[in-house]
Every structure is written in C-alpha cells, then in structure tokens.
C-alpha cells in the first residue's frame, strides 16, 4: 500500500465512487471528504483566452484547458465570456452534481460563441472512459476548494425548486437581463408567456415582490393601512403564502439566487431583486418573532453577501444612491429593540460589526436623524387617507394612488 502511486489511489477511489455506496456518509454532506472525488465538468473546444469561472473563481483559459475536476456534490454556477467580448456580457448555467465521478459535458459553439450542450453524435461513453483513465487529467483543473465554504454559505437554500420557479433549469444558459425601473416601481407582474427552447439562453424571472394587492388594501382601515406600509410583516406573509408555498427556505433561496446572479453575471435585474428583498426584510417588526428561522437565515446570508462586495459599494451609483444605508438603520433599530428575539442577537452583532469595519459606517451614522422616522399628525394622515372618497369613488385605483401620494407628501413636509 505504501508503494501505491497517486494514479493507483485515484483509480481505486474511482472504482469505489462508481460502485454502489454501502459506506456510511461523512458527518457533513457539504464537507469535501463526504463527496469522494466529486464530479467532472468537461468543456470541449473552448478557445484560448476565454473567460471561464466556476462558482466563485474566474480565470482565462489556456491551451490545455479541458474543464474542471473534483466538483463537490451540490449546486454550482459556471460562467463564461468569449475571448473577443471582454466588455460584453457574461453568460452562465447552473449544474447539480449528484454523485461522485459524475460526468457533465459542454461544448463550445464557435458560431454562437457560447458553451452549450454537446453536439449530437458525440460518444459520451468514450469520453467518460477517457476521463476515468486519466487521458484528460492534465487538462482538467481542480475545483478551487479555497472558496467552497463561501459558496455553500451563499447558496445554501438555492434548490432545484427555487431555480424552476424562476424559469431556470439545470444546464440552461442564463443571460444577465436588465431591470425595468418603471414596472418595478408600479409593482407590475410580468404576464407574458416565455416560449421554452431548451438550447436558447434565458433570463431569470424573479418573483414580483412589490405587486400591489389593491383589493386587500382597499379593505384596510386607516390604522391597518399605516401598519401595512411601515411594518412589512403582512406583505412578507402574503408572499410566503401565495408565492413561496409557505416555505421560508424558498424565499431565502431566491434572495441568495439574486445575489449570485448579480455578483457573477453583473445582472441589473438580479441587483434590483436583491435590493427589494433587503428593503422588505429590513422593515418587518412582527415577523421577527413569527418567522424566526427565516430571519436567522437572512442575517447569516446577508453578512456573507456583504463580505463579498467591494468596500466602496455604498459609493457606487449602481447601488441606488446609498440604498443600503437606510435599510441598515431600519434593520438595526428593529434588532436593537428590547423586545427583539434574543436568538438573533449574535447575528445582529456580527452584521453590525461587519458594516462598521468593512464599510466604515459607525453606529452614530446608522442611527442618525437623517434616516429617523417622521411622525405625521393623525389629523393630517386622516385627511390624506380621506382622498380615497373623492369624486364619488369613480375610480378606486386612482383614489388609492392619490392617497398614497398625499401620505408621502405629508411625510416629506415633516
């Protein structure tokens, strides 16, 4: 045994990985030791100098590049950009490694300049034998394990059902897509029918978070309406019930999906969705108590995400003019309340420390009067709400819009 070469050890491991698994699993399903050899991603005919990345590491391909070996079990995001499109958009696709020694094959299309499914007629069995007999080993780069823990934290809840709800299948090419500020602001739902062509790139279709629920809102009393707009717990519960099948893991999964698509594909649509999630979850008071597992996962994910963005993230125009700063103020105010769940205290403290050290936002800046809530006199608020009855309720929708505008104006005057 002591005289075995690395090839002998590798061959024995391959034989064990491809046989029926009769040994107990390792202590953690996400630990590399429990994954055996992992999967193999073979990429054929990729031009030299192509931008290529898997999960959290991106590089330029060399002359010997044939793919990546030792992919850990689970979800991975592969991104690429053609050599001659250094200022063009990245594309990507998700893959799921379900067993050790699994072979996934992609082939470069010179015509489309993309890494897509292999051409018909390619002998995959022959290719698999070549991989398992080390014929391609010199061209397969090892998976960058130094980023694996960060990747699993960023994507822990991104499941197949999360991808499917967002119109993404494993292996389907993804384009960044652009945000539509007008439709986002108005809460419009995309009702268009997207034809399905498995080999064509598509954009991620995120869940509309700001969709108006006019009928329900019209039935609320003045105090209930005020509560609805200031404590977003009711909206969060609506989303969980109607969009995420009552499963908070699905909501957090889409929150994570939006971030990695923004981070790796520079998707403005994904950035907008991520911002909406942050805004919503930073303004939920009652739900901190009723959705404790959700907010524990949110705080842990949010901290990991913020550790990946540049230190000048708050100064970048693409983030929406310091959008995150008032969100932090609102979130830390809720978490610092005497009635806040003690189970979230440690996560809140770690998040605050990260914000203060990495982005140089001190506690006084986060709690400054610039973002303090404005108290609107009850009479002024009621007068604004009474606009709903103007014009004999000829148009409920128009009346609601006028009422909302009047409320906003009253707040600004304060």
N, C-alpha and C positions, 0 to 999 in steps of 0.2 A: 504493500500500500504506500510505503514511504517513497518508492521509486516511481510512482504514477506521475505522468506528465499532466499539464493543465488540460490538454486535449482529452486524456483518459477520464479525468474528473468531470469534464464538461460533457463527454459522451454518456457517462453513467447518469448524470443529472438529467440529460435529455430523455434517456430511456425511462427514468422514473417519472418524469413530467408527463410523458405521453401515455403511460400506463394508468390503470385505474388507481385512483387515490385512496389508499387504505390506511394512511397515517393520519394521526390527529392534526388539526390545524394549529398554527402557531398562536401565540397569545393575542396578537392583534392582526386583524385582516388587512390593515393598512401598512404593516411593517414589511420592508422588503424581504426579510427572511421567510415570511409566510407565503411569498409569491413564487418560490422556486426561481426559475430562470426568467419568468415573465414572458412577454410577447415579443414578436419580431415584426417591425414595420419595414417592408422592402419597398424602396422607391426606385423605379426603373427610369433610365434615360433622363435624369434631371441634369440640366445644363450646369456647367461650372459657373460659380458666382451667383447662383440663385439664392435668394434669402429664404432660409428654412428654419423652422423652430418647432419644438415640441414642449408644450406646457409653458414653462417659464424661461426658456433659454432659446435665443435666436442667433444664428450664425450664417455665414456664406459657405455654400457647398464647394468642395474641392473635386479634383479629377477622379478620386477613388470612391466618392460618396455613393452608397447604395441603400442607405436607410439607417434605422436605429434598432438596437437590440436591447434586451433586458427591460422592456417596458413593464413596470409594476402593474398588477391587476387593478382594474378600475378605469375611470374616465380619463381621457387625455384630449388635448386640443393641439392639432397640428396646423401650423400657419406657414404660408409661403408667399413670395412675390417674385415675379420674373426678373431676371438679371437686368433687362433693359427698361424696367419700370421702377427705378429706385424711388421716384416720387409718386408712384401710383399707389393704388390701394392694395392692402394685403387681403388674401383670401384664407380660408381655413376650413377644417372639418373636425368633428368630434369622432373619436373612436372609443370602443369599450373592450378592454382586454379581460376576457372571462376565464381564461385558463392558461397555465404555463405552456410555453412552446407554441402558442397560437401564432399563426402567420397571417398578416394583413398586407395586401399588395396594392400599391398605387403606381400609376404610370404617367409620365409627363407627356402632355399633348403639345407638340410644337405649334400646331395650328391655333389652339385656344390659349396657349401659354398658361396652363394650369395643371395641377396634379390631381388627376381624376382616376376613375376605376380602370383596371387593366383592359386592354383590347380583347375582343372575343377571339378565342382560339389559343390564348396563352396557356401553356401547360403548367398549371399551378402545382400539380403533384411533383413534377420535375423540379420546379423552383423550390418547393419545400424540402425536397431531398438535398438540393444544393445548399440550402441554409443549414440544415441539420448535419451536413457532412463538412461544414466549415469552408466551403468553396467561396462563400461571400463574406466570410468573417472579417477580412481585412477592410472591407468597405462599409461595415456596419459600426457606427459609433455607439458607444454605451450611453444609456439613458443618464442624464445629469442628476444623479441622486442628491446632490447638494441642495437642490430646490424642491425635492419631493415633499418634504413636510409642509413647506409653504403652500405648495399646490393643493395638497389634500385639505388643508385648512380653508383655502379659498373656494373649494368646490365640493365640500363635504355633502351638501344637500342637492347638488345638481344631478338628478336622476334621469332615467330614460323618460319617465312621465313628464318631468319638467321640460325636457327638450321637445317632446312630442306636442305638448300644449303650445309651445312657442313656434311650432311649424318646422322643427329641425329634427332630422333623422340622423342616426349614426352614419357617418360616411358622406353625408350630403354637404356639398360645397356651400360655404357661407360668405356673403358679401357684407361689408360694414353697414351699409344703409345710412340714410340721413334722417335726422329728426324733422318733424313738421311742427314748428312752434305754434302755428295757428290752431291746428286740430288738437294739439296737446292742451293748449290754454282753454279751449272750449270743451274739452273732455269728450271729443267725438270718438266714436268707436269705428274702427275700420271694418266695414261690412262687405268690402269687395271680396270676390272669390278668386283665390290664387290657384291657377291650374298647377297640377303636380306633374313635373317632369323630373324624374329622379337624377338625371345627369346634369341638370342645369343648376347654377348657383342660385341661392335664395337668401333673403334677409330674415333675421329673427323677428317674429311677430309677437311683441311683448303684450302682456295683459294691460288693458287700459285701466289705470289707477284713478284717474280724475274724472271718470264718466259721471255725468250728472244723473241724479236719481230724483227727477223733478216731482213725480207723483208723491213719493215719500216725503220729500222736503216740504211740499205744499201743505201736508197734513200736520206739520210740526207746529207747536206753539212758539211764541217768541223766545221764551227761555230755552226750549228744546233746540230751536234753530241756532241760538247763540252757542249752546253747548256743542252742537254738531260741528260748528266751524272752528271752535277753539280746542276742544278735545276730540281728536280724530279717532277715538276708540270705536265709535259706532261705524265709521267708514271702514276701519280695519276689519271689524266683524262682518260687515257686508261682503267685503272682498273674500274673506276666508270662506264664508258660506256659499257664495254664488260663483266664485272664480277658481277657488283652490280646493274644492271638495271637502272643506272643513279641516284641511291638513296644513298646519303651520309650516311643516317641513317643505311643502311645495312652494309656499310664498318665499321663504328664506332661500330656497333653491333658485328661484327666478332672480332674486336680489343678487345672489352670487353669480349667476349666469350673466346678468347685465354688466357686472364689473369686469369679468374676464374677457368678455367680447369687446368692451370698451378698451381695456388695457392692451389686448393683443391685436385687435383689428382696427383700433382707433375709430370706433363706431360712435358717431354723434347720437344716433338713436339709442344706443345702449347707455351712453352717458346720461341722456335725458331721463331714461327709465330709472337708472340708479339714483339720480337726484330726487326723483319723485318718491322712491322708496325711502330715502333718508328723510325727506321732508315729512312724509306720513308717519314714520315710526318715531320721529323725534317729537311728535306732538300728541302722543297717546298717554293720557294720565290713568284713566280707569283700567285700560288694558295691561298696564304694567303689572297689575295684580291678577287679572283673569287670564292673561296669556304669558305667564312667567317663562315657560320653556322657549317660546318664540323670542322674547326679548333677551334671554340669556344667549341664545344662538346669534341674534342680531348684534349684540355688543361684541361678542368674540369675533364674529366675521368682520364687523366694521373696523375693529382695531387692526386685524390682519390686513385688510384692504388699505387702510391709511398708511400702514408701514411700507407699502409698495409704491405710493405715488411720490412725485418729486416734492422737495421741501418748499418749492415756490408754487405749489398747487393753488394756494389761495390768491396768488397774484396773477394767475393765468386767466385771460379773458374767456377761454372756453369753459371755465367752471361756473360762469354766470355771475361775475362781479361779487366775489366773496360769498357765494351762495351758502357754503357750509358753516360760516361763522354764526349766523343767527340760529341755524339748526343745532349747533353745539350749545348755544346759550339756552335754548328751549329744553334740550335733552338733559343737560346737566342740572338745570333748575328742577326738573321732574325727579331726577335720580337723587338729588340732594335734599328732597323734601323729607320731613320727619316720618311720613307715612310710607315712604318708598320701600319696596321689598328688600329686606336685608340680604337676600340671596344674590342681588345684583350689585351689592356694594363693592366687592372686589373688582368686578369687571368694569364698573364705572370709574373706579380709582385708576385702574390701569389705562383706560381710554383717555382720561383727563391728563395723566402724566405724559402719554404719547403726544397728545395735541400740544401741550405746553412745551415739551422739549424739541420735538421734530419741527413744528411749525411756528415756534416762538410766540404762541398766543398764551399770555398768562391768565390767571384766574380773574383778575380785575377786568381784563379786556373782554373775556367771555361773559362777564356779568355786568357790563357797562350799561348805562342808561340808554345808549344808542339803540339797543335791542329790547329794552324793557317794555312790557305790555302797557298799553294805553287804556285808561279807564274811561269809558264813554258813559255820560249821564243816561239814566234809564229813560228819561223823557225824550232825549234825542234819539236813542236807539228805537224806542217805540214809534216815534214819528217816522223814522226811516222805514221801519217794517210796515207801517200803515200804507205805504205807497202801493202795496200789493193790491189794494182795493180800488185804486184809481181807475177811472174810465169804465166803471161798472164791470170790472174783471173781463173786459173784452178779450184780453189776451193774457192768460196766466203766465205764460213763459216770459213775455215782455215785462210784466209786473215784477216777476221774480228777479229779472236782471236789473231793473231799476232799483229794487230794494237792496240788492247786493252792492250796487254801485254807491247808493246813499250810505250804507253802513261803512263801506271802505272810506268814503269821503269824511264821515264823522270821525273815524279813527285817525285819519291824517291831520285833521284840524286839531285833534287832541295833542 
